Amino acid sequence: MRHRSLLVDALEKSLKRTSRENLCQRLYEGRLLNRTTCMVCGNKRDSPESFYDVLVQVLNCDDLPASLRAYIQPEHMSGDNKYFCEVCGQKQEAHRAVILDTLPPVLTFSCQRFDIDRNTWQRVKVNNNNVCVVCVRAGE
């Protein structure tokens, strides 16, 4: 399961053995698919995963739509990072993408505010001034 906030963990702990024990799960848990597509035969493999929030980039993204586009942008797997395709029986170039399969009633976003400085290999804080406040009701 992907990142869960300290708040959700604390809420779930406080709701244990109550009639609202599964409240956080019902409100915040969604499902995504990590889809890997072989570039040779086109075979697709989906790995489902639960999530409580979507971790979006801040670096080089001006707003939430840009961050979401970066989040779902397929990753090209090649060289040492090739994918073993069961159909081809060997490692092949592939694309891996995230698909938001099932959205929860309350969809939350967390900002990825740290990056790696490739010169020093140290974590650095990203200080972009991106402010995103979005409230959308399902079905609108």
C-alpha positions in Angstrom: 0.0 0.0 0.0 1.2 3.5 -0.9 1.9 6.3 1.5 -0.6 6.9 4.3 -0.6 10.0 6.3 0.1 10.2 10.0 -3.4 11.6 10.4 -5.1 8.6 8.8 -3.0 6.3 10.9 -4.0 8.1 14.1 -7.7 8.2 13.1 -7.7 4.5 12.3 -6.0 3.7 15.6 -8.6 5.8 17.6 -11.5 4.2 15.8 -10.4 0.6 16.5 -13.2 -1.5 18.0 -15.9 1.1 17.3 -18.8 1.2 14.9 -16.7 3.5 12.6 -13.6 1.2 12.5 -13.5 1.2 8.7 -14.4 4.9 8.2 -11.0 6.0 6.9 -10.9 3.1 4.5 -14.3 3.9 3.2 -13.6 7.6 2.8 -10.0 7.7 1.6 -8.9 4.3 0.1 -8.7 4.1 -3.7 -7.1 1.7 -6.1 -4.5 2.2 -8.7 -3.0 0.0 -11.3 0.7 -0.1 -12.1 0.4 -1.1 -15.8 3.5 -2.5 -17.6 3.2 -2.8 -21.4 5.8 -4.8 -23.4 7.0 -2.7 -26.3 7.7 -5.9 -28.4 4.5 -7.9 -28.1 2.1 -5.4 -26.5 1.3 -7.7 -23.5 -0.1 -5.7 -20.6 0.4 -6.6 -16.9 -1.6 -4.8 -14.2 -0.5 -4.8 -10.6 -3.3 -3.4 -8.4 -2.4 -1.3 -5.3 -4.4 0.5 -2.7 -3.8 4.1 -1.9 -5.0 6.7 0.6 -3.6 9.8 -1.2 -1.9 10.6 -4.4 1.7 11.8 -4.1 2.1 14.6 -6.8 5.3 16.4 -7.9 5.9 20.0 -7.1 9.2 20.4 -8.9 8.6 21.6 -12.5 4.8 21.6 -12.1 3.0 24.9 -12.0 -0.4 23.5 -10.8 -2.3 20.4 -9.8 -3.2 19.4 -13.4 0.4 19.6 -14.4 1.4 17.5 -11.4 -1.3 14.9 -12.3 0.0 14.7 -15.9 3.5 14.1 -14.5 2.1 11.4 -12.1 0.4 9.4 -14.9 3.2 10.0 -17.5 4.5 6.5 -18.6 8.0 5.6 -17.6 10.1 4.1 -20.4 12.0 1.0 -19.1 15.1 0.2 -21.1 18.8 -0.9 -20.6 19.4 -2.3 -17.1 15.8 -1.4 -16.3 14.1 -3.7 -18.9 11.0 -5.6 -18.0 10.8 -9.4 -18.0 7.9 -10.2 -20.3 6.2 -13.5 -19.6 4.9 -13.8 -23.2 8.2 -13.1 -24.9 10.2 -15.1 -22.2 12.9 -12.5 -21.9 13.6 -8.9 -20.8 12.2 -6.3 -23.2 11.8 -2.5 -23.3 8.5 -1.5 -21.8 6.3 1.3 -20.6 5.1 1.5 -17.0 2.2 3.8 -16.1 0.0 4.5 -13.2 -3.8 4.3 -13.8 -6.1 5.7 -11.1 -8.6 2.8 -11.3 -11.0 3.4 -8.4 -11.3 6.8 -6.8 -12.4 7.2 -3.1 -15.2 9.5 -2.0 -12.5 11.9 -0.6 -9.5 12.1 -2.9 -6.5 13.7 -1.2 -3.2 14.8 -2.7 0.2 15.0 -0.9 2.9 17.2 -2.4 6.3 15.6 -3.0 8.4 18.5 -1.7 11.8 16.8 -1.7 14.1 15.9 -4.5 17.6 14.5 -4.9 20.5 16.8 -5.9 22.3 14.6 -8.5 25.6 16.3 -7.7 25.7 15.7 -4.0 23.1 12.9 -3.7 21.5 14.9 -0.8 17.8 15.5 -0.3 16.8 19.0 -1.0 13.5 20.7 -0.3 11.5 22.1 -3.2 10.3 25.5 -2.4 7.9 26.2 -5.3 4.9 28.3 -4.4 2.2 26.0 -5.8 -1.1 26.5 -4.1 -3.9 24.1 -5.0 -7.2 24.0 -3.3 -9.7 21.9 -5.1 -13.1 20.8 -4.0 -15.1 18.7 -6.4 -18.2 16.7 -5.7 -18.5 13.3 -7.3 -20.6 13.4 -10.4 -19.9 17.1 -11.2 
